[in-house]
Amino acid sequence: MTAAALFQSALASLPEIVVITGACILLILGQLVRKGQEHVFVWASVAVVLIATLGTLMLASEVRPAYTGMFVADGFAVFFKFVFYLATVLTFFLSRKYADIEGIESSEYYVLLLFALSGMMIMASATDLLSLYVGLELMVLCTYVLTGFLRREPRSNEAALKYVILGAVSTAIFLYGVSLVYGLTGTTQLDGMAAAVTGDPLDPGLLLAVVFIVAGLVFKVGAVPFHMWVPDVYEGAPTTITAFMSVGPKAAGFAAILRVFLNPLVAASDAWVVVAVIAVVTMALGSFVALVQDNFKRLLAYSSIAHAGFAIFGVVAGGADGIASVMLYLLIYSLMNLGIFGIVIMMRNGDFSGEIIEDYAGFARSHPGLALLMLLYLFSLAGIPPTAGFFAKFYVLVALVERGFVMLAVIAVLLSAVAAYFYIRIVMVIYMREPRRAFDPALTPLVRATLALTAVGTLGIGLFPERFLRLAQGAVFGG
């Protein structure tokens, strides 16, 4: 690689370099900061993300391939990186008070979040299966540790152990698929894979490779049959990390899926039928099992599985409209899910956890403003207009119908009706029950800012959905 090519590659990956360098600096400074002053890492971490955001804006005007075709900075990657930045910064905000309550006084907590962010960014820009693997492992290794960060909590340790074991299995499956692709095509680059199927019937070996790669990726978004880790990990992890995992790594998983699934190698296979089945079964399982949950975090875990299934319908639709619908869906899901988790995190104060649904009985009487916010997030998750969640689902359904998948659209609507029940059930608990006990939410300025931003985003996108859809479409067409 020439010096000019190396410079161009470094420029294309400038945001990733900023985040990784910032994380390394904070890791060193963590040994110098006195105990009790860990709050400085919140603002230092936010500053690192803001600098990376500026770098991403600088690169948004054109497509920049890098590292001999293994990496690209394009509109598609830029869109997802902004979703990652949003999820990470809001997680920092929610973590400030929560870390004090749970006794998390380690700077490594924020450093690991930054390293996980860098892995997600690499996944969004990866155009080679090996660079995708590097980003994937950087992300999941950090989330493994963060899941078990409450070292004195047995369920946190159990969740981390389950996540590590099942994650290692899914990674092995993914790598086996990559090895098959390389053995059969002589390349791991997505463009090279496309050339391998031009004009020829698909080799059964390549079909098998696609199946393994698909299996490895759908694990990361919590789709059936690779969903087993989601409820236990969501319940056992620190709630702030649960909030982060429910939006950041999930969006990164979909970014990788879209990159791979739009490849002619996959399009030429019968993987689309398999993916359609995965979408239906995933949404059905998440919706029906959530009906019987009493733990709020487990309910949101199965809700996450159901939403993953709905987003996969957009992948099945394919085409520019299908891709844009998934991208918009993930942006909206990030806002409303971080909002609802912000409420749960705020409830953690003293000996009150806020993890049981019955804890919210009479919430509207004791804290009417917060109850109204919770109503907004729940209605948006259920897909009730005029919230953003309605339009997230609407555009996916439109993409399905336009591509001729009418039956899948009908199934998605019916399953959405089932999912709406458990959200409305929580609304009934909040507004129709008598308060069980008095509690004082940990409502700090940073938590207020998070709730305000997510509420404005949930309402704003609901009122002006076409503007944000055009933004997603511009990222697809422009990318």
C-alpha positions in Angstrom: 0.0 0.0 0.0 1.4 3.4 -1.0 1.7 6.3 1.4 -1.2 8.1 -0.4 -3.4 5.0 -0.2 -2.5 4.6 3.5 -3.4 8.3 4.2 -6.7 7.9 2.4 -7.5 4.8 4.4 -6.6 6.5 7.6 -8.8 9.4 6.7 -11.8 7.1 5.9 -11.4 5.4 9.3 -10.7 8.7 11.2 -13.8 8.3 13.5 -12.8 4.8 14.5 -9.2 6.0 15.2 -10.5 8.8 17.3 -12.7 6.5 19.4 -10.1 3.8 19.9 -7.4 6.4 20.7 -9.7 8.2 23.1 -10.5 4.9 24.9 -6.8 4.0 25.2 -6.1 7.5 26.7 -8.9 7.2 29.2 -7.7 3.7 30.1 -4.3 5.2 31.1 -5.9 8.2 32.8 -8.1 5.9 34.9 -5.0 5.0 36.9 -4.3 8.6 37.7 -7.8 9.9 38.7 -8.6 9.8 42.4 -11.4 7.7 43.8 -14.7 9.5 43.9 -13.9 11.6 40.8 -15.0 9.0 38.3 -17.7 11.3 37.0 -15.0 13.0 34.9 -15.0 10.0 32.7 -18.6 10.5 31.7 -17.8 13.9 30.2 -14.5 12.8 28.8 -16.2 9.8 27.0 -18.9 12.1 25.7 -16.2 14.4 24.3 -14.5 11.5 22.5 -17.9 10.6 20.9 -18.5 14.2 19.9 -15.1 14.5 18.2 -15.8 11.2 16.3 -19.2 12.7 15.3 -17.4 15.7 13.8 -15.1 13.4 11.9 -18.0 11.4 10.6 -19.7 14.6 9.4 -16.5 15.5 7.5 -16.6 12.2 5.7 -20.3 12.2 4.9 -20.1 13.9 1.5 -18.6 11.1 -0.5 -17.9 7.4 -0.6 -14.4 6.5 0.6 -13.2 2.9 0.1 -10.2 2.0 2.3 -7.7 -0.7 3.2 -7.8 -2.4 -0.2 -11.6 -2.9 -0.3 -12.0 -4.2 3.3 -13.6 -1.0 4.6 -15.7 1.9 3.3 -17.0 5.2 4.6 -20.3 5.8 2.8 -23.8 7.1 3.6 -25.0 3.7 4.8 -22.2 3.6 7.4 -22.6 7.2 8.4 -26.3 6.7 9.2 -25.6 3.7 11.4 -22.7 5.4 13.1 -25.0 8.3 14.2 -27.3 5.7 15.7 -24.4 4.2 17.6 -23.3 7.6 18.8 -26.8 8.4 20.0 -27.0 5.1 21.9 -23.6 5.4 23.5 -23.9 9.0 24.6 -27.4 8.4 26.1 -26.0 5.3 27.9 -23.2 7.5 29.4 -25.9 9.9 30.6 -28.0 7.2 32.2 -24.9 5.6 33.8 -23.8 8.5 35.9 -26.3 8.1 38.8 -26.8 4.4 38.2 -23.1 3.7 38.6 -23.1 5.5 42.0 -26.1 3.5 43.2 -24.7 0.1 42.1 -21.1 0.9 43.3 -19.6 0.9 39.8 -16.5 3.1 40.4 -14.3 1.8 37.7 -13.2 3.9 34.7 -13.0 0.7 32.7 -16.8 0.8 32.5 -16.7 3.8 30.2 -13.6 2.6 28.3 -15.3 -0.7 27.5 -18.3 1.2 26.1 -16.0 3.2 23.9 -14.3 0.1 22.6 -17.7 -1.6 22.0 -18.7 1.6 20.0 -15.6 1.3 17.9 -16.4 -2.3 17.1 -19.9 -1.4 16.0 -18.5 1.4 13.8 -16.2 -1.1 12.1 -19.1 -3.5 11.5 -21.1 -0.7 9.8 -18.2 0.1 7.4 -16.9 -3.5 6.8 -17.0 -4.7 3.2 -15.0 -7.8 3.9 -16.0 -10.8 6.1 -12.7 -10.6 8.0 -13.0 -6.9 8.8 -16.6 -7.6 9.8 -15.4 -10.3 12.1 -12.8 -7.9 13.7 -15.5 -5.4 14.5 -17.9 -8.1 15.7 -15.4 -9.5 18.1 -14.3 -6.1 19.4 -18.0 -5.3 20.2 -19.0 -8.6 21.8 -15.8 -9.1 23.9 -16.6 -5.7 25.5 -20.2 -6.5 26.0 -19.3 -9.9 27.6 -17.4 -8.0 30.3 -20.0 -5.3 30.7 -22.7 -7.9 31.2 -20.9 -9.3 34.2 -19.8 -5.9 35.6 -21.8 -6.3 38.8 -19.3 -8.9 40.1 -21.1 -9.3 43.5 -24.5 -10.2 41.8 -24.8 -13.9 41.0 -27.3 -13.3 38.2 -24.9 -10.8 36.5 -22.2 -13.5 36.6 -24.6 -16.1 35.3 -25.7 -13.8 32.5 -22.1 -13.1 31.4 -21.2 -16.8 31.4 -24.2 -17.7 29.3 -23.5 -14.9 26.9 -19.8 -15.8 26.5 -20.5 -19.5 25.9 -23.4 -19.0 23.4 -21.5 -16.0 21.8 -18.4 -18.1 21.2 -20.6 -20.8 19.5 -22.2 -18.3 17.2 -18.8 -16.8 16.4 -17.4 -20.3 15.5 -20.4 -20.9 13.2 -19.9 -17.5 11.5 -16.1 -18.2 11.0 -16.8 -21.6 9.6 -19.1 -20.0 7.0 -16.3 -17.5 6.2 -13.8 -20.3 5.7 -16.2 -22.0 3.3 -16.7 -18.9 1.3 -12.9 -18.3 1.1 -12.3 -22.0 0.1 -14.9 -21.9 -2.6 -14.4 -18.3 -4.0 -10.8 -17.5 -3.1 -11.9 -14.2 -1.4 -13.7 -12.9 1.7 -14.6 -9.5 0.1 -18.3 -9.0 -0.5 -17.7 -7.8 -4.0 -15.6 -10.8 -4.8 -18.3 -13.1 -3.5 -20.7 -11.4 -5.9 -18.4 -12.2 -8.8 -18.3 -15.8 -7.8 -22.0 -16.4 -8.7 -22.3 -14.3 -11.9 -23.9 -16.4 -14.6 -23.5 -19.7 -12.9 -25.9 -21.8 -10.8 -25.2 -21.5 -7.1 -22.8 -24.1 -5.7 -24.4 -26.1 -2.8 -21.2 -25.4 -0.8 -21.8 -21.7 -1.2 -25.4 -22.1 0.0 -24.1 -23.9 3.1 -21.6 -21.1 3.7 -24.4 -18.6 3.5 -26.5 -20.6 6.0 -23.6 -20.5 8.5 -22.9 -16.8 8.0 -26.6 -16.1 8.4 -26.7 -18.1 11.6 -23.8 -16.3 13.1 -25.2 -12.9 12.4 -28.8 -13.5 13.5 -27.5 -14.5 16.9 -26.3 -11.0 17.4 -29.7 -9.5 16.9 -31.4 -12.1 19.1 -33.5 -13.8 16.4 -35.0 -17.3 16.8 -33.5 -20.0 17.1 -30.5 -18.1 18.5 -32.5 -16.0 21.0 -31.9 -18.1 24.2 -29.3 -15.7 25.6 -31.4 -12.6 25.4 -33.8 -12.8 28.4 -31.2 -14.0 30.9 -28.6 -11.5 29.7 -31.0 -8.6 29.7 -32.2 -9.4 33.2 -28.8 -10.1 34.7 -26.7 -7.3 33.2 -26.6 -3.8 34.7 -29.7 -2.1 33.5 -27.7 0.6 31.7 -25.8 -2.1 29.8 -29.1 -3.8 29.0 -30.3 -0.5 27.5 -27.1 -0.2 25.5 -27.2 -3.8 24.2 -30.8 -3.5 23.2 -30.1 -0.7 20.7 -26.3 -0.4 19.9 -25.2 -4.0 19.2 -28.6 -4.8 17.7 -28.3 -2.0 15.2 -24.7 -3.1 14.4 -25.9 -6.6 13.8 -28.5 -5.4 11.4 -25.9 -3.2 9.6 -23.8 -6.3 9.1 -26.8 -8.3 8.0 -27.8 -5.7 5.4 -24.3 -5.5 4.0 -24.1 -9.3 3.6 -27.7 -9.9 2.5 -27.6 -7.3 -0.2 -24.8 -9.3 -1.8 -25.7 -11.2 -5.0 -24.3 -14.4 -3.5 -27.0 -14.4 -0.9 -29.6 -13.1 -3.3 -28.9 -16.0 -5.6 -29.4 -18.5 -2.8 -32.6 -19.7 -1.1 -31.6 -17.9 2.1 -34.5 -15.5 1.6 -37.0 -18.2 2.3 -35.1 -19.1 5.5 -34.9 -15.5 6.6 -38.7 -15.0 6.1 -39.3 -18.0 8.3 -36.9 -16.7 10.9 -38.7 -13.3 10.8 -42.2 -14.9 11.4 -41.0 -17.3 14.2 -38.9 -14.6 15.9 -41.8 -12.1 16.1 -44.3 -14.8 17.1 -42.1 -16.1 19.9 -41.2 -12.7 21.2 -44.8 -11.5 21.2 -46.4 -14.5 22.8 -43.8 -15.2 25.5 -43.8 -11.6 26.6 -47.5 -11.9 27.5 -46.6 -13.9 30.6 -43.6 -11.9 31.9 -43.7 -10.2 35.3 -40.2 -8.9 35.3 -39.9 -5.7 33.3 -36.4 -6.4 31.9 -37.4 -9.8 30.7 -40.5 -8.4 29.1 -38.4 -5.8 27.3 -36.0 -8.7 26.3 -38.9 -10.6 24.6 -40.1 -7.2 23.2 -36.6 -6.8 21.7 -36.9 -10.3 20.1 -40.3 -9.4 18.6 -38.9 -6.1 17.2 -35.9 -7.9 15.7 -38.4 -10.1 13.9 -40.3 -7.1 12.5 -37.1 -5.5 11.4 -36.1 -8.7 9.6 -39.2 -8.4 7.5 -37.6 -5.3 6.1 -34.5 -7.4 5.2 -36.8 -9.9 3.5 -38.4 -7.1 1.4 -34.9 -6.0 0.2 -34.3 -3.3 -2.3 -33.6 0.4 -1.5 -37.0 0.9 0.2 -36.6 -2.2 2.3 -33.1 -1.2 3.5 -34.3 2.3 4.2 -37.3 1.0 6.2 -35.0 -1.1 8.4 -32.6 1.8 9.0 -35.4 4.1 10.0 -36.9 1.3 12.2 -33.6 0.9 14.1 -33.3 4.7 14.6 -36.8 4.9 16.0 -36.4 1.8 18.1 -33.2 3.2 19.6 -35.0 6.3 20.8 -38.1 4.7 22.3 -36.2 1.8 23.8 -33.6 4.0 25.5 -36.5 6.1 26.7 -38.3 3.2 28.4 -35.1 1.9 29.8 -34.3 5.4 31.1 -37.5 5.1 33.2 -36.5 1.7 34.6 -33.0 3.0 35.4 -34.4 6.1 37.1 -36.5 3.8 39.3 -33.4 2.2 40.8 -32.9 4.0 44.0 -32.1 2.7 47.5 -33.7 -0.7 47.9 -36.2 -0.1 45.0 -35.2 -1.7 41.7 -38.2 -1.0 39.5 -37.7 -4.3 37.6 -41.1 -5.8 38.5 -44.1 -4.6 36.5 -46.2 -4.3 39.6 -43.7 -1.8 41.0 -45.3 0.7 38.6 -48.8 0.4 40.1 -50.3 3.8 40.6 -47.3 5.5 38.9 -49.6 8.0 37.2 -50.8 9.3 40.6 -47.5 9.7 42.2 -45.5 10.9 39.2 -47.9 12.0 36.4 -45.3 13.6 34.2 -43.1 10.5 34.2 -46.1 8.3 33.7 -47.0 10.3 30.6 -43.5 9.8 29.2 -43.8 6.1 29.8 -47.2 6.1 28.1 -45.5 7.7 25.0 -42.7 5.1 24.9 -45.1 2.2 25.4 -47.5 3.4 22.7 -44.6 3.9 20.3 -43.3 0.4 21.0 -46.8 -0.9 20.3 -46.9 1.0 17.0 -49.9 3.3 17.9 -50.1 6.5 15.9 -49.0 9.3 15.8 -45.9 8.0 17.6 -42.7 7.2 15.6 -43.1 3.5 16.3 -46.2 3.4 14.1 -44.3 4.8 11.1 -41.4 2.5 11.8 -43.7 -0.5 11.3 -45.7 1.2 8.5 -42.7 1.7 6.2 -41.6 -1.9 6.7 -45.1 -3.1 5.8 -45.2 -0.8 2.7 -41.8 -2.3 1.5 -43.2 -5.8 2.0 -46.4 -5.1 0.0 -44.6 -3.3 -2.8 -42.3 -6.4 -3.3 -45.3 -8.7 -3.3 -45.0 -10.2 0.2 -48.6 -9.5 1.1 -49.0 -12.5 3.3 -45.9 -11.7 5.3 -47.3 -8.2 5.8 -50.6 -9.6 7.1 -48.8 -11.9 9.5 -46.7 -8.9 10.7 -49.8 -6.9 11.4 -51.5 -9.7 13.3 -48.4 -10.4 15.5 -48.1 -6.6 16.2 -51.6 -6.7 17.6 -50.6 -9.5 19.9 -47.5 -7.5 21.0 -49.6 -4.4 21.6 -51.4 -6.3 24.4 -48.5 -6.5 26.8 -47.6 -2.9 26.3 -51.2 -1.8 27.1 -51.1 -4.2 30.1 -48.3 -2.1 31.6 -50.3 1.1 30.8 -53.2 -0.4 32.8 -51.0 -1.1 35.8 -49.7 2.5 35.7 -53.1 4.2 35.4 -55.6 1.8 36.8 -53.9 0.4 40.0 -53.5 1.9 43.4 -49.9 2.7 44.4 -48.2 -0.1 46.4 -45.5 2.0 48.1 -43.9 5.4 47.9 -40.6 5.7 46.1 -38.3 8.5 45.0 -37.0 8.1 41.4 -33.3 8.9 40.8 -34.2 11.8 38.5 -30.9 13.6 37.8 -30.3 16.4 35.2 -28.6 13.8 32.8 -31.5 11.4 33.1 -33.9 14.3 32.5 -31.9 15.2 29.4 -32.1 11.6 28.1 -35.8 11.4 28.7 -36.4 14.8 27.0 -34.3 13.9 24.0 -35.9 10.4 23.5 -39.4 11.9 23.9 -38.8 14.7 21.4 -37.3 12.2 19.0 -40.2 9.7 19.4 -42.8 12.5 18.8 -40.8 14.4 16.2 -40.2 11.5 13.9 -43.9 10.6 14.4 -45.0 14.0 13.3 -42.5 14.3 10.4 -41.7 10.7 9.3 -41.1 11.4 5.6 -38.2 13.7 6.4 -36.4 10.9 8.3 -37.3 8.3 5.7 -35.8 10.5 3.0 -32.7 10.7 5.2 -32.5 6.9 5.3 -33.1 6.6 1.6 -30.4 9.2 0.9 -28.0 7.1 2.9 -28.9 4.1 0.8 -28.9 5.7 -2.6 -26.0 8.1 -1.8 -24.0 5.3 -0.2 
